[in-house]
Amino acid sequence: MPVTVHRVVVRGHFADLTPEQRDALLAEADEHGFNTIAYTEWGTFIYEPNLVAFNFRYEIRTDSDADTGSADAEGDAPGPGDIGLARATASLAEWGIGHKHLKVSATDMSEVWSG
């Protein structure tokens, strides 16, 4: 089974942050800046100290024989974008961070490397 590597970025905006959440995010801002960009299985959470926007970066590996890009109405396996979005949404919910305007992009790295 060939494995396909996808780089998935989930972008969004913070929403309705409490003063405590803002303080906590600002206290860790250096650890989540653009100098820490990496694509990882569990995701890298990146944001600027202005606390407007954020992104998660994931490396999602899938069986390329079964990969269709996204789940379809027949219930096929979710695609890399769906997986990244689910992971980002779960992390934000776990941390209690409000968000809006989530957008996902996924790049099949085999297409980049072969071209």
C-alpha positions in Angstrom: 0.0 0.0 0.0 1.6 3.2 -1.1 1.5 6.0 1.5 0.9 9.6 0.5 2.2 12.5 2.6 0.0 15.6 2.7 0.8 18.9 4.3 -2.4 20.3 5.8 -2.9 23.9 7.0 -5.9 24.9 9.0 -6.3 28.7 9.3 -8.7 30.6 11.5 -9.4 33.6 13.7 -9.6 33.7 17.5 -13.1 34.6 18.8 -14.4 35.7 22.2 -11.2 35.2 24.1 -11.5 35.8 27.8 -8.8 38.0 29.5 -7.4 34.8 31.1 -7.1 33.1 27.7 -5.5 36.1 26.2 -3.0 36.2 29.0 -2.2 32.5 28.7 -1.8 32.8 24.9 0.4 35.8 25.2 2.6 34.1 27.8 3.3 31.3 25.3 3.4 33.4 22.1 7.2 33.0 21.7 6.7 29.2 21.6 4.1 29.5 18.9 5.6 32.0 16.5 6.5 31.6 12.9 10.0 30.6 13.8 8.5 27.3 15.1 6.7 26.3 11.9 6.8 22.6 11.3 4.4 20.1 9.8 3.9 17.3 12.4 1.5 14.4 12.9 -0.1 16.1 16.0 0.0 19.6 14.6 2.0 22.8 15.2 -0.1 25.7 16.6 1.1 29.0 15.3 -0.2 32.5 16.1 1.1 36.1 16.4 0.9 38.1 19.6 -1.9 40.3 18.2 -4.2 37.3 18.8 -6.2 37.8 15.6 -5.4 34.7 13.5 -3.8 31.3 14.0 -3.0 28.2 12.0 -2.3 24.6 12.6 0.2 22.7 10.4 -0.1 18.9 10.1 1.6 16.1 8.2 -1.1 13.7 7.3 -0.1 10.3 5.9 -2.8 8.3 4.1 -3.0 5.1 2.1 -3.0 6.6 -1.4 -5.1 3.7 -2.8 -7.9 4.7 -0.5 -7.4 8.4 -0.5 -10.1 10.4 -2.2 -9.4 13.9 -0.7 -12.4 14.1 1.5 -15.2 12.0 2.8 -18.1 11.4 0.4 -21.8 10.8 0.9 -21.2 7.0 0.9 -19.0 7.2 4.0 -15.6 6.6 2.5 -12.6 7.4 4.7 -12.0 11.1 5.4 -9.4 12.8 3.4 -6.3 14.7 4.7 -8.1 18.0 4.9 -11.0 16.5 6.9 -8.5 14.9 9.3 -6.6 18.1 9.8 -9.8 20.1 10.4 -11.0 17.5 12.9 -7.7 17.6 14.8 -7.6 21.4 14.9 -11.2 21.6 16.0 -10.6 19.0 18.7 -7.6 20.9 20.0 -9.4 24.2 20.1 -12.3 22.6 21.9 -10.0 20.9 24.4 -8.3 24.2 25.2 -11.6 26.1 25.3 -10.5 28.6 22.6 -13.2 30.3 20.6 -12.6 30.4 16.8 -14.2 31.4 13.5 -13.5 31.4 9.8 -11.7 28.0 9.7 -10.3 27.2 6.3 -8.3 24.2 5.2 -5.7 23.6 2.5 -4.0 20.3 1.8 -1.1 19.6 -0.5 -0.1 16.2 -1.8 3.7 16.3 -1.4 4.2 13.5 -4.0 2.9 15.9 -6.6 5.3 18.6 -5.4 8.3 16.3 -5.3 7.6 14.7 -8.6 7.1 17.9 -10.5 
